């Protein structure tokens, strides 16, 4: 039998980082937060399974959607062990996150509208032949 580091399908942390475009530091953080798990070789090196490439991509999508690592950790049981209980808890948490994101979007829209108003004021001032100070 070959050593763990040579095992078919096992990825070292650097290999997973390259495959996913995520830094080694981020992968370690994901492990600390319970978002990703690895096995360890006798020498203490982290080894990941091939399916962890998709796991990291999934976590990245959730981060991009504005979810925190804590929220992601709360949702992962639904992904890892689907059940009615996990699904209900995940749906409730996602509904909370959706409301939070909607409120943030509303605030961003108000900010954009205020910026548009300011830009219109400056344009009107310039069009009137005035030099803005």
C-alpha angles and dihedrals in degrees: 000000000000122000117268092256089061096043114129111262096010113132125199117223093258091051091050090049092053094045093050101033089235122128122252087239091056092049090053089049091051088055092048089052094048094247095117134022135201140184121237129231121226086264092053098254117148117243125192133195123242090252089062088076088068091040091058091047089051092050089049091053090052091049090049088053088059100257119145123232088251092055092045090052089053091053099045096079087067089055096041100041111014114204137144090260094049092044093051092049092047093049091051091049093046090050089054091049092048091054091048091050092047091053090049091049090051090053092048090051091052089050092049091049091052090050090049089052092050092048090051090051092051092047091050090050092050093044090054088064096256122136111229114234 
